[in-house]
C-alpha cells in the first residue's frame, strides 16, 4: 500500500481511495473504537478497508463514497480535524 502517485506503471492496482485517520494513540484496553467508526458506514452500505497499527487506525473509503461517508460519520457523532 502506498500513495497512488507512487504505484509503478506496471503494477495492476485499485486506486481512488481516501484515507481517514482515527487520531490515536488508543490504549489496547479501550475496545470498540474502530467498531464505532465503521459500524455506521456498514449500516449505510459504504465499503471500507481498515488498517490498524500500534497507535492508530486508518479507514480507507473509495472516493466516490467519501461525501456520504463523512456525512454518515458526522451524524454518528464523529468530528473531523484537518
N, C-alpha and C positions, 0 to 999 in steps of 0.2 A: 504494500500500500504506500502510495506517495502522491504528491500533488499531480494533478492531471497533466500539467505542462512538462513534467519530468518523465513521463512514461515514454520509453523508446518507441519509435515509429513501428518497429517490427513486432511489438507486443500487442496481442489482442486484449483490449481492456474494456471495462464498463465504466465510462466516465459520467460526469454530470451529477456529482454528489455535493451536497452542502454539509459541512461538519458543525455540529453543535457540541460545545464542551460543557460538561457539568462541572462547575467550579469546585474543586476539592482543596485539600485532601479530605477524604471521608474516613473515619475510623472503621476498621473491619467489624467492630461490634455494632455499628449502625446499619441496620438492614432496611431494604425496601426503597432505597434512594433511586436506583435505576428503574425499578418497577413503577415508581410514582411518575416517572418521566415517560416511559414507553407504554404504560397502560392506557393513557388517554389517546395516544397515537394509534394503538392497536384497535381501540374501540371505534375509531374513525376510519379504519382500514387503510392507514398510512404505513406503507412498508418502511422498515428501518434496517440499518446494520449497526450493531452496537459493538464497541470496543472498550474493554475495561483494562486499566493499568493499575499500577500500585497505588497511585494517589488521586486518580480522577477517572471519569468515564467520558466517552465520546459517543454521540449518536449521529450517524450519517443518514441523511434523507435525500432522496432524489430531488433535484432542483425543481421539477415540476410539481412536487408536493410541498415545497418549502413554505409558501404563504399559508397554506392550510394547516401545516404542522405548527407553525408559530402561533397562529390564532388558537388552535386547539390547546397548546401548552399554556398560553396566557389565560384562557378560560378555565384551565385546571389549576390556576394559581401560581404558575411559574413566572419568574421575572427574568429579564434579559439584560446583560451587560455587554456593551460592545467595546 
